[in-house]
Amino acid sequence: MPQVNTTVSPTMITPILLTLFLITQLKMLNTNNHLPPSPKPMKMKSYNKPWEPKCTKICSLHSLPRQS
């Protein structure tokens, strides 16, 4: 009994790939491509501060005068 040739020939692969490409292109055409969202203006939040709003002076140990 002769065996059936089951190898896939390039003449079968080419139309399959072409068909898949066309189907995906048609699907891409039918999809809605929305515009990217526009940036919203940032609102500055005001937080309750547990400290007083006055400036404070911070000194490092090296800036203090020498104690003799």
mmCIF file of the N, C-alpha and C atoms, coordinates in Angstrom:
data_MODEL
# 
_entry.id   MODEL 
# 
loop_
_atom_site.group_PDB 
_atom_site.id 
_atom_site.type_symbol 
_atom_site.label_atom_id 
_atom_site.label_alt_id 
_atom_site.label_comp_id 
_atom_site.label_asym_id 
_atom_site.label_entity_id 
_atom_site.label_seq_id 
_atom_site.pdbx_PDB_ins_code 
_atom_site.Cartn_x 
_atom_site.Cartn_y 
_atom_site.Cartn_z 
_atom_site.occupancy 
_atom_site.B_iso_or_equiv 
_atom_site.pdbx_formal_charge 
_atom_site.auth_seq_id 
_atom_site.auth_comp_id 
_atom_site.auth_asym_id 
_atom_site.auth_atom_id 
_atom_site.pdbx_PDB_model_num 
ATOM 1   N N  . MET A 1 1  ? 0.837   -1.178 0.000  1.00 0.00 ? 1  MET A N  1 
ATOM 2   C CA . MET A 1 1  ? 0.000   0.000  0.000  1.00 0.00 ? 1  MET A CA 1 
ATOM 3   C C  . MET A 1 1  ? 0.887   1.249  0.000  1.00 0.00 ? 1  MET A C  1 
ATOM 4   N N  . PRO A 1 2  ? 0.652   2.171  -0.919 1.00 0.00 ? 2  PRO A N  1 
ATOM 5   C CA . PRO A 1 2  ? 1.508   3.358  -0.989 1.00 0.00 ? 2  PRO A CA 1 
ATOM 6   C C  . PRO A 1 2  ? 1.191   4.342  0.150  1.00 0.00 ? 2  PRO A C  1 
ATOM 7   N N  . GLN A 1 3  ? 2.214   5.031  0.591  1.00 0.00 ? 3  GLN A N  1 
ATOM 8   C CA . GLN A 1 3  ? 2.013   6.028  1.651  1.00 0.00 ? 3  GLN A CA 1 
ATOM 9   C C  . GLN A 1 3  ? 1.600   7.366  1.052  1.00 0.00 ? 3  GLN A C  1 
ATOM 10  N N  . VAL A 1 4  ? 0.827   8.090  1.829  1.00 0.00 ? 4  VAL A N  1 
ATOM 11  C CA . VAL A 1 4  ? 0.354   9.401  1.380  1.00 0.00 ? 4  VAL A CA 1 
ATOM 12  C C  . VAL A 1 4  ? 1.413   10.442 1.738  1.00 0.00 ? 4  VAL A C  1 
ATOM 13  N N  . ASN A 1 5  ? 1.685   11.316 0.823  1.00 0.00 ? 5  ASN A N  1 
ATOM 14  C CA . ASN A 1 5  ? 2.636   12.393 1.060  1.00 0.00 ? 5  ASN A CA 1 
ATOM 15  C C  . ASN A 1 5  ? 1.984   13.442 1.952  1.00 0.00 ? 5  ASN A C  1 
ATOM 16  N N  . THR A 1 6  ? 2.473   13.582 3.174  1.00 0.00 ? 6  THR A N  1 
ATOM 17  C CA . THR A 1 6  ? 1.850   14.519 4.128  1.00 0.00 ? 6  THR A CA 1 
ATOM 18  C C  . THR A 1 6  ? 2.693   15.764 4.363  1.00 0.00 ? 6  THR A C  1 
ATOM 19  N N  . THR A 1 7  ? 3.715   15.978 3.591  1.00 0.00 ? 7  THR A N  1 
ATOM 20  C CA . THR A 1 7  ? 4.544   17.164 3.777  1.00 0.00 ? 7  THR A CA 1 
ATOM 21  C C  . THR A 1 7  ? 3.785   18.407 3.324  1.00 0.00 ? 7  THR A C  1 
ATOM 22  N N  . VAL A 1 8  ? 4.028   19.494 4.037  1.00 0.00 ? 8  VAL A N  1 
ATOM 23  C CA . VAL A 1 8  ? 3.361   20.751 3.682  1.00 0.00 ? 8  VAL A CA 1 
ATOM 24  C C  . VAL A 1 8  ? 4.235   21.467 2.667  1.00 0.00 ? 8  VAL A C  1 
ATOM 25  N N  . SER A 1 9  ? 3.651   21.741 1.545  1.00 0.00 ? 9  SER A N  1 
ATOM 26  C CA . SER A 1 9  ? 4.414   22.374 0.473  1.00 0.00 ? 9  SER A CA 1 
ATOM 27  C C  . SER A 1 9  ? 4.360   23.898 0.617  1.00 0.00 ? 9  SER A C  1 
ATOM 28  N N  . PRO A 1 10 ? 5.337   24.592 0.073  1.00 0.00 ? 10 PRO A N  1 
ATOM 29  C CA . PRO A 1 10 ? 5.312   26.058 0.114  1.00 0.00 ? 10 PRO A CA 1 
ATOM 30  C C  . PRO A 1 10 ? 4.100   26.655 -0.590 1.00 0.00 ? 10 PRO A C  1 
ATOM 31  N N  . THR A 1 11 ? 3.526   25.919 -1.516 1.00 0.00 ? 11 THR A N  1 
ATOM 32  C CA . THR A 1 11 ? 2.325   26.442 -2.188 1.00 0.00 ? 11 THR A CA 1 
ATOM 33  C C  . THR A 1 11 ? 1.116   26.428 -1.254 1.00 0.00 ? 11 THR A C  1 
ATOM 34  N N  . MET A 1 12 ? 1.182   25.670 -0.176 1.00 0.00 ? 12 MET A N  1 
ATOM 35  C CA . MET A 1 12 ? 0.097   25.694 0.817  1.00 0.00 ? 12 MET A CA 1 
ATOM 36  C C  . MET A 1 12 ? 0.397   26.711 1.921  1.00 0.00 ? 12 MET A C  1 
ATOM 37  N N  . ILE A 1 13 ? 1.657   26.864 2.278  1.00 0.00 ? 13 ILE A N  1 
ATOM 38  C CA . ILE A 1 13 ? 2.018   27.776 3.368  1.00 0.00 ? 13 ILE A CA 1 
ATOM 39  C C  . ILE A 1 13 ? 1.789   29.231 2.962  1.00 0.00 ? 13 ILE A C  1 
ATOM 40  N N  . THR A 1 14 ? 2.137   29.575 1.745  1.00 0.00 ? 14 THR A N  1 
ATOM 41  C CA . THR A 1 14 ? 2.018   30.959 1.288  1.00 0.00 ? 14 THR A CA 1 
ATOM 42  C C  . THR A 1 14 ? 0.581   31.477 1.332  1.00 0.00 ? 14 THR A C  1 
ATOM 43  N N  . PRO A 1 15 ? -0.412  30.765 0.786  1.00 0.00 ? 15 PRO A N  1 
ATOM 44  C CA . PRO A 1 15 ? -1.784  31.294 0.879  1.00 0.00 ? 15 PRO A CA 1 
ATOM 45  C C  . PRO A 1 15 ? -2.301  31.360 2.322  1.00 0.00 ? 15 PRO A C  1 
ATOM 46  N N  . ILE A 1 16 ? -1.878  30.420 3.143  1.00 0.00 ? 16 ILE A N  1 
ATOM 47  C CA . ILE A 1 16 ? -2.321  30.448 4.545  1.00 0.00 ? 16 ILE A CA 1 
ATOM 48  C C  . ILE A 1 16 ? -1.791  31.703 5.232  1.00 0.00 ? 16 ILE A C  1 
ATOM 49  N N  . LEU A 1 17 ? -0.501  31.995 5.043  1.00 0.00 ? 17 LEU A N  1 
ATOM 50  C CA . LEU A 1 17 ? 0.067   33.194 5.650  1.00 0.00 ? 17 LEU A CA 1 
ATOM 51  C C  . LEU A 1 17 ? -0.554  34.471 5.094  1.00 0.00 ? 17 LEU A C  1 
ATOM 52  N N  . LEU A 1 18 ? -0.803  34.482 3.812  1.00 0.00 ? 18 LEU A N  1 
ATOM 53  C CA . LEU A 1 18 ? -1.433  35.646 3.199  1.00 0.00 ? 18 LEU A CA 1 
ATOM 54  C C  . LEU A 1 18 ? -2.840  35.855 3.764  1.00 0.00 ? 18 LEU A C  1 
ATOM 55  N N  . THR A 1 19 ? -3.577  34.789 3.919  1.00 0.00 ? 19 THR A N  1 
ATOM 56  C CA . THR A 1 19 ? -4.928  34.880 4.469  1.00 0.00 ? 19 THR A CA 1 
ATOM 57  C C  . THR A 1 19 ? -4.896  35.374 5.916  1.00 0.00 ? 19 THR A C  1 
ATOM 58  N N  . LEU A 1 20 ? -3.980  34.850 6.712  1.00 0.00 ? 20 LEU A N  1 
ATOM 59  C CA . LEU A 1 20 ? -3.863  35.309 8.098  1.00 0.00 ? 20 LEU A CA 1 
ATOM 60  C C  . LEU A 1 20 ? -3.493  36.779 8.172  1.00 0.00 ? 20 LEU A C  1 
ATOM 61  N N  . PHE A 1 21 ? -2.599  37.194 7.309  1.00 0.00 ? 21 PHE A N  1 
ATOM 62  C CA . PHE A 1 21 ? -2.214  38.601 7.281  1.00 0.00 ? 21 PHE A CA 1 
ATOM 63  C C  . PHE A 1 21 ? -3.400  39.486 6.922  1.00 0.00 ? 21 PHE A C  1 
ATOM 64  N N  . LEU A 1 22 ? -4.150  39.097 5.917  1.00 0.00 ? 22 LEU A N  1 
ATOM 65  C CA . LEU A 1 22 ? -5.300  39.903 5.499  1.00 0.00 ? 22 LEU A CA 1 
ATOM 66  C C  . LEU A 1 22 ? -6.378  39.954 6.582  1.00 0.00 ? 22 LEU A C  1 
ATOM 67  N N  . ILE A 1 23 ? -6.611  38.847 7.239  1.00 0.00 ? 23 ILE A N  1 
ATOM 68  C CA . ILE A 1 23 ? -7.612  38.826 8.306  1.00 0.00 ? 23 ILE A CA 1 
ATOM 69  C C  . ILE A 1 23 ? -7.203  39.765 9.440  1.00 0.00 ? 23 ILE A C  1 
ATOM 70  N N  . THR A 1 24 ? -5.940  39.721 9.826  1.00 0.00 ? 24 THR A N  1 
ATOM 71  C CA . THR A 1 24 ? -5.502  40.605 10.907 1.00 0.00 ? 24 THR A CA 1 
ATOM 72  C C  . THR A 1 24 ? -5.554  42.072 10.487 1.00 0.00 ? 24 THR A C  1 
ATOM 73  N N  . GLN A 1 25 ? -5.243  42.355 9.224  1.00 0.00 ? 25 GLN A N  1 
ATOM 74  C CA . GLN A 1 25 ? -5.333  43.733 8.763  1.00 0.00 ? 25 GLN A CA 1 
ATOM 75  C C  . GLN A 1 25 ? -6.780  44.229 8.769  1.00 0.00 ? 25 GLN A C  1 
ATOM 76  N N  . LEU A 1 26 ? -7.695  43.393 8.369  1.00 0.00 ? 26 LEU A N  1 
ATOM 77  C CA . LEU A 1 26 ? -9.103  43.790 8.386  1.00 0.00 ? 26 LEU A CA 1 
ATOM 78  C C  . LEU A 1 26 ? -9.607  44.002 9.811  1.00 0.00 ? 26 LEU A C  1 
ATOM 79  N N  . LYS A 1 27 ? -9.162  43.156 10.724 1.00 0.00 ? 27 LYS A N  1 
ATOM 80  C CA . LYS A 1 27 ? -9.570  43.330 12.110 1.00 0.00 ? 27 LYS A CA 1 
ATOM 81  C C  . LYS A 1 27 ? -8.997  44.616 12.685 1.00 0.00 ? 27 LYS A C  1 
ATOM 82  N N  . MET A 1 28 ? -7.782  44.946 12.300 1.00 0.00 ? 28 MET A N  1 
ATOM 83  C CA . MET A 1 28 ? -7.170  46.178 12.792 1.00 0.00 ? 28 MET A CA 1 
ATOM 84  C C  . MET A 1 28 ? -7.903  47.401 12.239 1.00 0.00 ? 28 MET A C  1 
ATOM 85  N N  . LEU A 1 29 ? -8.403  47.310 11.023 1.00 0.00 ? 29 LEU A N  1 
ATOM 86  C CA . LEU A 1 29 ? -9.135  48.435 10.446 1.00 0.00 ? 29 LEU A CA 1 
ATOM 87  C C  . LEU A 1 29 ? -10.459 48.673 11.166 1.00 0.00 ? 29 LEU A C  1 
ATOM 88  N N  . ASN A 1 30 ? -11.060 47.608 11.651 1.00 0.00 ? 30 ASN A N  1 
ATOM 89  C CA . ASN A 1 30 ? -12.371 47.726 12.277 1.00 0.00 ? 30 ASN A CA 1 
ATOM 90  C C  . ASN A 1 30 ? -12.312 48.135 13.747 1.00 0.00 ? 30 ASN A C  1 
ATOM 91  N N  . THR A 1 31 ? -11.143 48.128 14.327 1.00 0.00 ? 31 THR A N  1 
ATOM 92  C CA . THR A 1 31 ? -11.057 48.491 15.744 1.00 0.00 ? 31 THR A CA 1 
ATOM 93  C C  . THR A 1 31 ? -11.034 50.001 15.890 1.00 0.00 ? 31 THR A C  1 
ATOM 94  N N  . ASN A 1 32 ? -11.551 50.458 17.020 1.00 0.00 ? 32 ASN A N  1 
ATOM 95  C CA . ASN A 1 32 ? -11.542 51.881 17.334 1.00 0.00 ? 32 ASN A CA 1 
ATOM 96  C C  . ASN A 1 32 ? -10.246 52.216 18.040 1.00 0.00 ? 32 ASN A C  1 
ATOM 97  N N  . ASN A 1 33 ? -9.434  53.035 17.419 1.00 0.00 ? 33 ASN A N  1 
ATOM 98  C CA . ASN A 1 33 ? -8.213  53.485 18.058 1.00 0.00 ? 33 ASN A CA 1 
ATOM 99  C C  . ASN A 1 33 ? -8.498  54.830 18.713 1.00 0.00 ? 33 ASN A C  1 
ATOM 100 N N  . HIS A 1 34 ? -8.643  54.815 20.012 1.00 0.00 ? 34 HIS A N  1 
ATOM 101 C CA . HIS A 1 34 ? -8.971  56.036 20.731 1.00 0.00 ? 34 HIS A CA 1 
ATOM 102 C C  . HIS A 1 34 ? -7.739  56.918 20.859 1.00 0.00 ? 34 HIS A C  1 
ATOM 103 N N  . LEU A 1 35 ? -8.000  58.197 21.024 1.00 0.00 ? 35 LEU A N  1 
ATOM 104 C CA . LEU A 1 35 ? -6.904  59.127 21.232 1.00 0.00 ? 35 LEU A CA 1 
ATOM 105 C C  . LEU A 1 35 ? -6.321  58.918 22.625 1.00 0.00 ? 35 LEU A C  1 
ATOM 106 N N  . PRO A 1 36 ? -5.070  59.192 22.795 1.00 0.00 ? 36 PRO A N  1 
ATOM 107 C CA . PRO A 1 36 ? -4.502  59.056 24.137 1.00 0.00 ? 36 PRO A CA 1 
ATOM 108 C C  . PRO A 1 36 ? -5.144  60.077 25.076 1.00 0.00 ? 36 PRO A C  1 
ATOM 109 N N  . PRO A 1 37 ? -5.257  59.761 26.335 1.00 0.00 ? 37 PRO A N  1 
ATOM 110 C CA . PRO A 1 37 ? -5.921  60.695 27.261 1.00 0.00 ? 37 PRO A CA 1 
ATOM 111 C C  . PRO A 1 37 ? -5.110  61.974 27.426 1.00 0.00 ? 37 PRO A C  1 
ATOM 112 N N  . SER A 1 38 ? -5.820  63.063 27.510 1.00 0.00 ? 38 SER A N  1 
ATOM 113 C CA . SER A 1 38 ? -5.132  64.339 27.693 1.00 0.00 ? 38 SER A CA 1 
ATOM 114 C C  . SER A 1 38 ? -4.781  64.509 29.171 1.00 0.00 ? 38 SER A C  1 
ATOM 115 N N  . PRO A 1 39 ? -3.660  65.122 29.455 1.00 0.00 ? 39 PRO A N  1 
ATOM 116 C CA . PRO A 1 39 ? -3.266  65.277 30.857 1.00 0.00 ? 39 PRO A CA 1 
ATOM 117 C C  . PRO A 1 39 ? -4.164  66.278 31.572 1.00 0.00 ? 39 PRO A C  1 
ATOM 118 N N  . LYS A 1 40 ? -4.534  65.941 32.786 1.00 0.00 ? 40 LYS A N  1 
ATOM 119 C CA . LYS A 1 40 ? -5.362  66.835 33.588 1.00 0.00 ? 40 LYS A CA 1 
ATOM 120 C C  . LYS A 1 40 ? -4.467  67.776 34.378 1.00 0.00 ? 40 LYS A C  1 
ATOM 121 N N  . PRO A 1 41 ? -4.919  69.003 34.604 1.00 0.00 ? 41 PRO A N  1 
ATOM 122 C CA . PRO A 1 41 ? -4.091  69.909 35.405 1.00 0.00 ? 41 PRO A CA 1 
ATOM 123 C C  . PRO A 1 41 ? -4.015  69.414 36.852 1.00 0.00 ? 41 PRO A C  1 
ATOM 124 N N  . MET A 1 42 ? -2.819  69.508 37.406 1.00 0.00 ? 42 MET A N  1 
ATOM 125 C CA . MET A 1 42 ? -2.621  69.044 38.777 1.00 0.00 ? 42 MET A CA 1 
ATOM 126 C C  . MET A 1 42 ? -3.166  70.074 39.753 1.00 0.00 ? 42 MET A C  1 
ATOM 127 N N  . LYS A 1 43 ? -3.891  69.607 40.737 1.00 0.00 ? 43 LYS A N  1 
ATOM 128 C CA . LYS A 1 43 ? -4.391  70.477 41.789 1.00 0.00 ? 43 LYS A CA 1 
ATOM 129 C C  . LYS A 1 43 ? -3.482  70.327 43.001 1.00 0.00 ? 43 LYS A C  1 
ATOM 130 N N  . MET A 1 44 ? -3.048  71.451 43.512 1.00 0.00 ? 44 MET A N  1 
ATOM 131 C CA . MET A 1 44 ? -2.183  71.419 44.681 1.00 0.00 ? 44 MET A CA 1 
ATOM 132 C C  . MET A 1 44 ? -3.044  71.204 45.925 1.00 0.00 ? 44 MET A C  1 
ATOM 133 N N  . LYS A 1 45 ? -2.693  70.177 46.666 1.00 0.00 ? 45 LYS A N  1 
ATOM 134 C CA . LYS A 1 45 ? -3.441  69.882 47.883 1.00 0.00 ? 45 LYS A CA 1 
ATOM 135 C C  . LYS A 1 45 ? -2.805  70.632 49.042 1.00 0.00 ? 45 LYS A C  1 
ATOM 136 N N  . SER A 1 46 ? -3.626  71.142 49.904 1.00 0.00 ? 46 SER A N  1 
ATOM 137 C CA . SER A 1 46 ? -3.096  71.804 51.082 1.00 0.00 ? 46 SER A CA 1 
ATOM 138 C C  . SER A 1 46 ? -3.239  70.843 52.262 1.00 0.00 ? 46 SER A C  1 
ATOM 139 N N  . TYR A 1 47 ? -2.126  70.609 52.917 1.00 0.00 ? 47 TYR A N  1 
ATOM 140 C CA . TYR A 1 47 ? -2.100  69.678 54.034 1.00 0.00 ? 47 TYR A CA 1 
ATOM 141 C C  . TYR A 1 47 ? -2.060  70.452 55.348 1.00 0.00 ? 47 TYR A C  1 
ATOM 142 N N  . ASN A 1 48 ? -2.644  69.856 56.357 1.00 0.00 ? 48 ASN A N  1 
ATOM 143 C CA . ASN A 1 48 ? -2.562  70.454 57.679 1.00 0.00 ? 48 ASN A CA 1 
ATOM 144 C C  . ASN A 1 48 ? -1.168  70.229 58.232 1.00 0.00 ? 48 ASN A C  1 
ATOM 145 N N  . LYS A 1 49 ? -0.497  71.320 58.616 1.00 0.00 ? 49 LYS A N  1 
ATOM 146 C CA . LYS A 1 49 ? 0.868   71.213 59.115 1.00 0.00 ? 49 LYS A CA 1 
ATOM 147 C C  . LYS A 1 49 ? 0.848   71.313 60.633 1.00 0.00 ? 49 LYS A C  1 
ATOM 148 N N  . PRO A 1 50 ? 1.413   70.348 61.313 1.00 0.00 ? 50 PRO A N  1 
ATOM 149 C CA . PRO A 1 50 ? 1.408   70.414 62.774 1.00 0.00 ? 50 PRO A CA 1 
ATOM 150 C C  . PRO A 1 50 ? 2.440   71.396 63.319 1.00 0.00 ? 50 PRO A C  1 
ATOM 151 N N  . TRP A 1 51 ? 3.307   71.942 62.471 1.00 0.00 ? 51 TRP A N  1 
ATOM 152 C CA . TRP A 1 51 ? 4.306   72.887 62.948 1.00 0.00 ? 51 TRP A CA 1 
ATOM 153 C C  . TRP A 1 51 ? 3.927   74.293 62.522 1.00 0.00 ? 51 TRP A C  1 
ATOM 154 N N  . GLU A 1 52 ? 4.615   75.250 63.072 1.00 0.00 ? 52 GLU A N  1 
ATOM 155 C CA . GLU A 1 52 ? 4.343   76.647 62.736 1.00 0.00 ? 52 GLU A CA 1 
ATOM 156 C C  . GLU A 1 52 ? 4.971   76.982 61.385 1.00 0.00 ? 52 GLU A C  1 
ATOM 157 N N  . PRO A 1 53 ? 4.362   77.863 60.631 1.00 0.00 ? 53 PRO A N  1 
ATOM 158 C CA . PRO A 1 53 ? 4.881   78.160 59.292 1.00 0.00 ? 53 PRO A CA 1 
ATOM 159 C C  . PRO A 1 53 ? 6.083   79.097 59.281 1.00 0.00 ? 53 PRO A C  1 
ATOM 160 N N  . LYS A 1 54 ? 6.673   79.430 60.426 1.00 0.00 ? 54 LYS A N  1 
ATOM 161 C CA . LYS A 1 54 ? 7.829   80.332 60.434 1.00 0.00 ? 54 LYS A CA 1 
ATOM 162 C C  . LYS A 1 54 ? 9.114   79.567 60.092 1.00 0.00 ? 54 LYS A C  1 
ATOM 163 N N  . CYS A 1 55 ? 10.118  80.275 59.686 1.00 0.00 ? 55 CYS A N  1 
ATOM 164 C CA . CYS A 1 55 ? 11.392  79.664 59.333 1.00 0.00 ? 55 CYS A CA 1 
ATOM 165 C C  . CYS A 1 55 ? 12.167  79.321 60.605 1.00 0.00 ? 55 CYS A C  1 
ATOM 166 N N  . THR A 1 56 ? 12.862  78.237 60.570 1.00 0.00 ? 56 THR A N  1 
ATOM 167 C CA . THR A 1 56 ? 13.712  77.858 61.698 1.00 0.00 ? 56 THR A CA 1 
ATOM 168 C C  . THR A 1 56 ? 15.137  77.734 61.208 1.00 0.00 ? 56 THR A C  1 
ATOM 169 N N  . LYS A 1 57 ? 16.071  78.050 62.094 1.00 0.00 ? 57 LYS A N  1 
ATOM 170 C CA . LYS A 1 57 ? 17.481  77.979 61.727 1.00 0.00 ? 57 LYS A CA 1 
ATOM 171 C C  . LYS A 1 57 ? 18.043  76.664 62.235 1.00 0.00 ? 57 LYS A C  1 
ATOM 172 N N  . ILE A 1 58 ? 18.716  75.942 61.363 1.00 0.00 ? 58 ILE A N  1 
ATOM 173 C CA . ILE A 1 58 ? 19.334  74.680 61.742 1.00 0.00 ? 58 ILE A CA 1 
ATOM 174 C C  . ILE A 1 58 ? 20.834  74.851 61.603 1.00 0.00 ? 58 ILE A C  1 
ATOM 175 N N  . CYS A 1 59 ? 21.543  74.599 62.676 1.00 0.00 ? 59 CYS A N  1 
ATOM 176 C CA . CYS A 1 59 ? 22.995  74.757 62.670 1.00 0.00 ? 59 CYS A CA 1 
ATOM 177 C C  . CYS A 1 59 ? 23.652  73.403 62.787 1.00 0.00 ? 59 CYS A C  1 
ATOM 178 N N  . SER A 1 60 ? 24.728  73.240 62.069 1.00 0.00 ? 60 SER A N  1 
ATOM 179 C CA . SER A 1 60 ? 25.496  72.015 62.225 1.00 0.00 ? 60 SER A CA 1 
ATOM 180 C C  . SER A 1 60 ? 26.507  72.213 63.349 1.00 0.00 ? 60 SER A C  1 
ATOM 181 N N  . LEU A 1 61 ? 27.062  71.141 63.859 1.00 0.00 ? 61 LEU A N  1 
ATOM 182 C CA . LEU A 1 61 ? 28.003  71.240 64.963 1.00 0.00 ? 61 LEU A CA 1 
ATOM 183 C C  . LEU A 1 61 ? 29.282  71.965 64.562 1.00 0.00 ? 61 LEU A C  1 
ATOM 184 N N  . HIS A 1 62 ? 29.672  71.900 63.311 1.00 0.00 ? 62 HIS A N  1 
ATOM 185 C CA . HIS A 1 62 ? 30.906  72.540 62.869 1.00 0.00 ? 62 HIS A CA 1 
ATOM 186 C C  . HIS A 1 62 ? 30.770  74.056 62.780 1.00 0.00 ? 62 HIS A C  1 
ATOM 187 N N  . SER A 1 63 ? 29.562  74.537 62.651 1.00 0.00 ? 63 SER A N  1 
ATOM 188 C CA . SER A 1 63 ? 29.395  75.982 62.541 1.00 0.00 ? 63 SER A CA 1 
ATOM 189 C C  . SER A 1 63 ? 29.279  76.661 63.897 1.00 0.00 ? 63 SER A C  1 
ATOM 190 N N  . LEU A 1 64 ? 29.160  75.877 64.965 1.00 0.00 ? 64 LEU A N  1 
ATOM 191 C CA . LEU A 1 64 ? 29.085  76.470 66.302 1.00 0.00 ? 64 LEU A CA 1 
ATOM 192 C C  . LEU A 1 64 ? 30.474  76.918 66.748 1.00 0.00 ? 64 LEU A C  1 
ATOM 193 N N  . PRO A 1 65 ? 30.541  77.966 67.586 1.00 0.00 ? 65 PRO A N  1 
ATOM 194 C CA . PRO A 1 65 ? 31.863  78.414 68.064 1.00 0.00 ? 65 PRO A CA 1 
ATOM 195 C C  . PRO A 1 65 ? 32.468  77.384 69.020 1.00 0.00 ? 65 PRO A C  1 
ATOM 196 N N  . ARG A 1 66 ? 33.800  77.361 69.089 1.00 0.00 ? 66 ARG A N  1 
ATOM 197 C CA . ARG A 1 66 ? 34.490  76.411 69.959 1.00 0.00 ? 66 ARG A CA 1 
ATOM 198 C C  . ARG A 1 66 ? 34.287  76.762 71.403 1.00 0.00 ? 66 ARG A C  1 
ATOM 199 N N  . GLN A 1 67 ? 34.098  75.751 72.185 1.00 0.00 ? 67 GLN A N  1 
ATOM 200 C CA . GLN A 1 67 ? 33.968  75.972 73.633 1.00 0.00 ? 67 GLN A CA 1 
ATOM 201 C C  . GLN A 1 67 ? 35.263  75.514 74.283 1.00 0.00 ? 67 GLN A C  1 
ATOM 202 N N  . SER A 1 68 ? 35.931  76.419 74.965 1.00 0.00 ? 68 SER A N  1 
ATOM 203 C CA . SER A 1 68 ? 37.211  76.064 75.604 1.00 0.00 ? 68 SER A CA 1 
ATOM 204 C C  . SER A 1 68 ? 37.079  76.028 77.103 1.00 0.00 ? 68 SER A C  1 
# 
